[in-house]
Amino acid sequence: MGKVFFELRYYLIILIIFIFAFLSLVFFPNFSFVSNSADYEILEVTREKIEVKNSDFALGNDINNSIQIFEIKKNDTLLNLLKQSGLKDSFIKALIKTKGSEKLARIKIGDSLEISKKISGEPKEIFLTSNGFEGVLAKFENNIFTIKRFSRPLEKLERFASVIIENSLYESALNEGLSDSLIMDLVYIFGWDIDFIFDIRPGDKFDVLYEDFYWNGIQVKNSDIKAARFIRGNKVFTAIRYYYADGTKEYFSTRGKNVKKAFLRTPVEFSYISSKYNLNRRHPVLNKIRAHTGVDYAAPKGTPIISTSSGTIAFIGNKGGYGRLIEIKHTKDYSTRYAHLFKYKKGLKIGDKVDQGEIIGYVGKSGLATGYHLHYEFRVNGMHTDPLTVKLPDAEPIIDSEKDKFKRVAIKMINRIDNLYLQIYAINQ
């Protein structure tokens, strides 16, 4: 009997110890029978690696993460934010010593710094982003930090709209749920062939196939047009999105013709043309007949001036009556001049490459000028040509090596638009 009592007491003690241990884990998850006075002991720190010894890791309980998000404000630094997050100094030092940390340190007001840690306090990821899905990521795995550029995988949703224009394109598109940015993209794509101020009539229509981008259910990027078709009267204009191998995006007609022209018609937003191309014009300052070999666009001081096509800066500086002048060489045949500037784009110099639509300077009245305006010249084979009437060359069509692939993409997109249009038509019947 005594032996049985002893065995029961023995099992009772074991049961009590087990219950105590279980309750300790439930109510005191950070409790350890091992002293935590030195949770993390740095064994080795190099530029790219940190070796860590942590008694808590042996428990294997660090499966949950906590995330802290800091919006960058004035005078914030990466170091201060890491300390505010509670990250241990040993990890901060290792992060700073890691190759690429200088990219993470380039924080700007409005950016977000996301710090993900395990319950143990060990870092998991540190992500610096300006838009929520692209940025610089520091990842801590196998006791090593790695830092690189990173884009979160976004959810793409394909959408389609068929719009009949009633009063204006803008209002009709908004009524169908299209965003401002999508409408502007549509106008830009077809704006080389269609004057959206004077050419559009009620009854004209367009179909647009586009993508929306989401992260965690929130749209984080402007819509991107995959294909569009615009019907103006009896004319049909089509644009198909196509990516080259280097990631360059262009829009082409179904025949592979670039929807863009090689040149924009105007280099500045202006209130009016103050002087047209005129070889017999009387100069307003010199008061004598002098050929006006360009077009003057009146605009307020400091109005941005854009390059009408991609090219190379051939001249930048003062040039007599032109005042501050920029000349851009586009091809062996075409060049443009921008005169009377107030100032140039900062850092611009001879030999620099500029893109179509890139700001190159600002409206002024330097040189022989009576008021603020841009004097714009368009030259073909070195000869002055009227920028308002010259036939602008087309941009490069689809390259020969890509034609077959583009045809397959174009057929797929047109069939997709037709099928979606028929579905809408059938629903509305």
VOSE-510843 format. One record per residue (C-alpha): residue number from 0; residue in one letter; x, y, z. Coordinates in steps of 0.5 Angstrom, whole numbers, padded with zeros to 4 digits, m for minus. Last residue first. Layout:
! VOSE-510843
  seq  type      u      v      w
  NUM     a      X      Y      Z
...
//
This chain:
! VOSE-510843
  seq  type      u      v      w
  428     q  m0059   0088  m0150
  427     n  m0054   0091  m0146
  426     i  m0051   0084  m0144
  425     a  m0050   0082  m0151
  424     y  m0046   0088  m0152
  423     i  m0042   0088  m0146
  422     q  m0040   0081  m0148
  421     l  m0039   0083  m0156
  420     y  m0034   0088  m0153
  419     l  m0030   0083  m0149
  418     n  m0030   0079  m0155
  417     d  m0027   0084  m0160
  416     i  m0022   0087  m0155
  415     r  m0019   0080  m0154
  414     n  m0019   0079  m0161
  413     i  m0015   0085  m0162
  412     m  m0010   0084  m0156
  411     k  m0009   0077  m0159
  410     i  m0008   0079  m0166
  409     a  m0003   0085  m0164
  408     v   0001   0080  m0159
  407     r   0002   0075  m0165
  406     k   0004   0080  m0170
  405     f   0009   0083  m0165
  404     k   0012   0077  m0165
  403     d   0013   0076  m0172
  402     k   0015   0083  m0173
  401     e   0020   0083  m0167
  400     s   0027   0082  m0172
  399     d   0024   0087  m0177
  398     i   0024   0093  m0171
  397     i   0017   0096  m0170
  396     p   0016   0103  m0173
  395     e   0021   0108  m0171
  394     a   0018   0115  m0170
  393     d   0014   0118  m0175
  392     p   0017   0124  m0179
  391     l   0014   0131  m0178
  390     k   0011   0134  m0184
  389     v   0013   0142  m0183
  388     t   0007   0147  m0182
  387     l   0008   0149  m0175
  386     p   0015   0148  m0174
  385     d   0017   0153  m0181
  384     t   0023   0150  m0183
  383     h   0030   0153  m0183
  382     m   0036   0149  m0187
  381     g   0041   0145  m0183
  380     n   0039   0139  m0186
  379     v   0032   0140  m0183
  378     r   0032   0145  m0178
  377     f   0026   0147  m0173
  376     e   0027   0153  m0169
  375     y   0023   0155  m0163
  374     h   0024   0162  m0160
  373     l   0021   0162  m0153
  372     h   0018   0168  m0149
  371     y   0018   0173  m0144
  370     g   0018   0180  m0147
  369     t   0022   0185  m0151
  368     a   0028   0180  m0154
  367     l   0034   0181  m0156
  366     g   0038   0177  m0152
  365     s   0035   0174  m0145
  364     k   0028   0174  m0145
  363     g   0026   0168  m0141
  362     v   0022   0161  m0141
  361     y   0026   0155  m0137
  360     g   0030   0150  m0139
  359     i   0031   0143  m0142
  358     i   0025   0139  m0139
  357     e   0025   0132  m0142
  356     g   0019   0131  m0147
  355     q   0023   0127  m0152
  354     d   0029   0124  m0148
  353     v   0036   0128  m0147
  352     k   0043   0125  m0148
  351     d   0048   0130  m0146
  350     g   0054   0132  m0150
  349     i   0054   0139  m0149
  348     k   0052   0140  m0142
  347     l   0046   0140  m0137
  346     g   0047   0140  m0130
  345     k   0041   0144  m0128
  344     k   0036   0145  m0133
  343     y   0038   0152  m0137
  342     k   0036   0159  m0135
  341     f   0032   0165  m0137
  340     l   0032   0162  m0144
  339     h   0032   0167  m0150
  338     a   0033   0161  m0155
  337     y   0031   0154  m0156
  336     r   0034   0151  m0162
  335     t   0032   0144  m0166
  334     s   0036   0139  m0170
  333     y   0034   0134  m0176
  332     d   0038   0131  m0181
  331     k   0044   0127  m0178
  330     t   0039   0125  m0173
  329     h   0036   0129  m0166
  328     k   0042   0135  m0165
  327     i   0039   0139  m0160
  326     e   0041   0147  m0159
  325     i   0040   0150  m0153
  324     l   0041   0158  m0153
  323     r   0041   0163  m0147
  322     g   0041   0170  m0151
  321     y   0039   0169  m0159
  320     g   0041   0176  m0160
  319     g   0048   0174  m0159
  318     k   0049   0166  m0157
  317     n   0050   0165  m0150
  316     g   0051   0158  m0148
  315     i   0049   0151  m0149
  314     f   0050   0147  m0156
  313     a   0050   0140  m0159
  312     i   0046   0137  m0153
  311     t   0044   0130  m0156
  310     g   0037   0127  m0158
  309     s   0030   0125  m0156
  308     s   0025   0130  m0159
  307     t   0021   0136  m0158
  306     s   0025   0138  m0152
  305     i   0021   0141  m0146
  304     i   0021   0148  m0144
  303     p   0019   0149  m0137
  302     t   0015   0156  m0136
  301     g   0020   0160  m0132
  300     k   0018   0167  m0134
  299     p   0011   0167  m0137
  298     a   0009   0164  m0144
  297     a   0009   0167  m0151
  296     y   0011   0162  m0156
  295     d   0015   0165  m0161
  294     v   0016   0161  m0168
  293     g   0022   0160  m0172
  292     t   0026   0163  m0178
  291     h   0024   0170  m0177
  290     a   0028   0174  m0183
  289     r   0030   0181  m0181
  288     i   0027   0187  m0184
  287     k   0029   0193  m0179
  286     n   0027   0196  m0173
  285     l   0033   0193  m0169
  284     v   0028   0191  m0163
  283     p   0022   0189  m0166
  282     h   0025   0186  m0172
  281     r   0021   0187  m0178
  280     r   0019   0180  m0181
  279     n   0020   0178  m0188
  278     l   0022   0171  m0187
  277     n   0016   0170  m0183
  276     y   0015   0164  m0178
  275     k   0010   0166  m0173
  274     s   0010   0171  m0168
  273     s   0007   0172  m0161
  272     i   0004   0165  m0161
  271     y  m0001   0164  m0155
  270     s  m0002   0162  m0148
  269     f   0004   0157  m0148
  268     e   0005   0150  m0146
  267     v   0012   0149  m0148
  266     p   0016   0145  m0154
  265     t   0010   0145  m0159
  264     r   0009   0139  m0165
  263     l   0012   0134  m0161
  262     f   0017   0130  m0165
  261     a   0019   0123  m0168
  260     k   0011   0122  m0168
  259     k   0008   0117  m0164
  258     v   0003   0111  m0166
  257     n   0009   0107  m0168
  256     k   0007   0103  m0174
  255     g   0007   0096  m0173
  254     r   0001   0094  m0178
  253     t  m0004   0093  m0172
  252     s  m0002   0100  m0170
  251     f   0004   0101  m0165
  250     y   0005   0103  m0157
  249     e   0012   0103  m0154
  248     k   0015   0100  m0148
  247     t   0022   0099  m0147
  246     g   0024   0093  m0142
  245     d   0030   0091  m0145
  244     a   0027   0085  m0149
  243     y   0022   0090  m0152
  242     y   0015   0091  m0149
  241     y   0009   0092  m0154
  240     r   0002   0096  m0152
  239     i  m0002   0096  m0158
  238     a  m0006   0102  m0161
  237     t  m0011   0102  m0166
  236     f  m0014   0108  m0170
  235     v  m0021   0107  m0174
  234     k  m0023   0113  m0178
  233     n  m0031   0113  m0181
  232     g  m0033   0118  m0175
  231     r  m0027   0118  m0170
  230     i  m0027   0111  m0167
  229     f  m0021   0110  m0162
  228     r  m0018   0103  m0161
  227     a  m0014   0101  m0155
  226     a  m0009   0096  m0152
  225     k  m0005   0094  m0146
  224     i  m0006   0101  m0142
  223     d  m0003   0101  m0136
  222     s  m0007   0104  m0129
  221     n  m0003   0108  m0124
  220     k   0000   0104  m0119
  219     v  m0002   0102  m0111
  218     q  m0009   0100  m0112
  217     i  m0010   0097  m0105
  216     g  m0013   0090  m0104
  215     n  m0006   0088  m0101
  214     w  m0002   0090  m0106
  213     y  m0006   0092  m0113
  212     f  m0005   0094  m0120
  211     d  m0010   0095  m0125
  210     e  m0009   0093  m0132
  209     y  m0012   0096  m0139
  208     l  m0016   0094  m0145
  207     v  m0019   0100  m0148
  206     d  m0025   0101  m0153
  205     f  m0027   0108  m0156
  204     k  m0033   0112  m0159
  203     d  m0035   0118  m0163
  202     g  m0042   0119  m0162
  201     p  m0041   0126  m0160
  200     r  m0036   0129  m0164
  199     i  m0028   0130  m0163
  198     d  m0024   0133  m0168
  197     f  m0023   0140  m0165
  196     i  m0020   0139  m0158
  195     f  m0018   0132  m0158
  194     d  m0014   0133  m0164
  193     i  m0013   0126  m0166
  192     d  m0007   0123  m0170
  191     w  m0001   0125  m0165
  190     g  m0006   0125  m0159
  189     f  m0008   0118  m0160
  188     i  m0003   0115  m0154
  187     y  m0003   0122  m0150
  186     v  m0010   0122  m0150
  185     l  m0011   0115  m0148
  184     d  m0005   0116  m0142
  183     m  m0009   0122  m0140
  182     i  m0016   0118  m0139
  181     l  m0012   0113  m0135
  180     s  m0009   0118  m0131
  179     d  m0016   0121  m0129
  178     s  m0019   0115  m0128
  177     l  m0024   0111  m0132
  176     g  m0031   0109  m0128
  175     e  m0035   0110  m0134
  174     n  m0038   0117  m0132
  173     l  m0031   0119  m0132
  172     a  m0030   0117  m0139
  171     s  m0036   0121  m0142
  170     e  m0034   0127  m0138
  169     y  m0027   0127  m0141
  168     l  m0029   0125  m0148
  167     s  m0034   0131  m0148
  166     n  m0041   0132  m0149
  165     e  m0043   0125  m0151
  164     i  m0037   0120  m0153
  163     i  m0039   0113  m0153
  162     v  m0034   0109  m0148
  161     s  m0033   0101  m0148
  160     a  m0029   0099  m0142
  159     f  m0024   0093  m0140
  158     r  m0021   0091  m0134
  157     e  m0015   0086  m0133
  156     l  m0013   0086  m0126
  155     k  m0006   0085  m0124
  154     e  m0004   0083  m0117
  153     l   0003   0086  m0115
  152     p   0009   0082  m0113
  151     r   0013   0087  m0109
  150     s   0019   0090  m0112
  149     f   0026   0090  m0109
  148     r   0033   0093  m0110
  147     k   0038   0090  m0105
  146     i   0041   0089  m0098
  145     t   0043   0082  m0095
  144     f   0044   0081  m0088
  143     i   0047   0075  m0085
  142     n   0045   0070  m0079
  141     n   0042   0065  m0083
  140     e   0037   0070  m0086
  139     f   0036   0078  m0085
  138     k   0033   0081  m0091
  137     a   0035   0089  m0092
  136     l   0030   0091  m0098
  135     v   0030   0097  m0102
  134     g   0024   0100  m0106
  133     e   0018   0099  m0109
  132     f   0011   0097  m0107
  131     g   0009   0102  m0102
  130     n   0010   0108  m0106
  129     s   0017   0111  m0103
  128     t   0020   0105  m0100
  127     l   0025   0103  m0095
  126     f   0024   0095  m0093
  125     i   0027   0092  m0087
  124     e   0026   0085  m0086
  123     k   0027   0079  m0081
  122     p   0030   0082  m0075
  121     e   0031   0078  m0069
  120     g   0027   0081  m0063
  119     s   0025   0074  m0060
  118     i   0018   0076  m0063
  117     k   0021   0076  m0070
  116     k   0022   0083  m0073
  115     s   0019   0087  m0079
  114     i   0021   0094  m0080
  113     e   0018   0098  m0085
  112     l   0021   0105  m0087
  111     s   0016   0109  m0091
  110     d   0018   0115  m0095
  109     g   0015   0122  m0094
  108     i   0021   0126  m0092
  107     k   0027   0122  m0096
  106     i   0031   0116  m0093
  105     r   0038   0115  m0097
  104     a   0040   0110  m0091
  103     l   0038   0104  m0095
  102     k   0042   0106  m0101
  101     e   0048   0107  m0096
  100     s   0047   0100  m0093
   99     g   0049   0097  m0100
   98     k   0054   0092  m0097
   97     t   0053   0091  m0090
   96     k   0057   0095  m0084
   95     i   0051   0099  m0083
   94     l   0046   0092  m0082
   93     a   0052   0089  m0077
   92     k   0052   0095  m0073
   91     i   0044   0096  m0072
   90     f   0044   0088  m0071
   89     s   0049   0089  m0065
   88     d   0045   0095  m0063
   87     k   0039   0091  m0062
   86     l   0033   0093  m0065
   85     g   0028   0097  m0061
   84     s   0024   0101  m0067
   83     q   0026   0107  m0064
   82     k   0034   0105  m0065
   81     l   0032   0103  m0072
   80     l   0029   0110  m0073
   79     n   0035   0114  m0070
   78     l   0040   0110  m0075
   77     l   0036   0111  m0081
   76     t   0035   0118  m0080
   75     d   0029   0123  m0079
   74     n   0031   0130  m0079
   73     k   0024   0132  m0083
   72     k   0019   0126  m0083
   71     i   0020   0119  m0085
   70     e   0013   0115  m0084
   69     f   0015   0109  m0079
   68     i   0012   0102  m0080
   67     q   0013   0097  m0075
   66     i   0012   0090  m0076
   65     s   0011   0084  m0071
   64     n   0013   0077  m0074
   63     n   0010   0070  m0071
   62     i   0014   0064  m0072
   61     d   0020   0065  m0067
   60     n   0018   0059  m0062
   59     g   0024   0054  m0064
   58     l   0026   0054  m0057
   57     a   0033   0053  m0059
   56     f   0033   0061  m0061
   55     d   0032   0063  m0054
   54     s   0039   0062  m0052
   53     n   0042   0067  m0058
   52     k   0049   0066  m0061
   51     v   0049   0071  m0067
   50     e   0054   0071  m0073
   49     i   0054   0077  m0077
   48     k   0056   0078  m0084
   47     e   0057   0083  m0090
   46     r   0062   0088  m0087
   45     t   0064   0083  m0082
   44     v   0062   0082  m0075
   43     e   0064   0076  m0071
   42     l   0062   0073  m0064
   41     i   0056   0078  m0062
   40     e   0053   0075  m0056
   39     y   0045   0076  m0056
   38     d   0041   0074  m0050
   37     a   0046   0077  m0045
   36     s   0042   0078  m0039
   35     n   0037   0073  m0041
   34     s   0039   0068  m0036
   33     v   0036   0061  m0037
   32     f   0030   0058  m0034
   31     s   0026   0063  m0040
   30     f   0020   0067  m0039
   29     n   0019   0070  m0046
   28     p   0012   0067  m0047
   27     f   0010   0068  m0040
   26     f   0002   0067  m0039
   25     v   0002   0060  m0044
   24     l   0009   0058  m0043
   23     s   0009   0059  m0036
   22     l   0002   0055  m0035
   21     f   0005   0049  m0039
   20     a   0011   0049  m0034
   19     f   0007   0049  m0028
   18     i   0002   0044  m0031
   17     f   0008   0039  m0032
   16     i   0011   0041  m0026
   15     i   0005   0039  m0022
   14     l   0004   0033  m0026
   13     i   0011   0030  m0024
   12     i   0009   0031  m0017
   11     l   0003   0028  m0018
   10     y   0006   0022  m0021
    9     y   0011   0021  m0015
    8     r   0006   0022  m0010
    7     l   0002   0016  m0014
    6     e   0008   0012  m0014
    5     f   0009   0013  m0006
    4     f   0002   0011  m0005
    3     v   0003   0005  m0009
    2     k   0009   0003  m0005
    1     g   0006   0005   0002
    0     m   0000   0000   0000
//
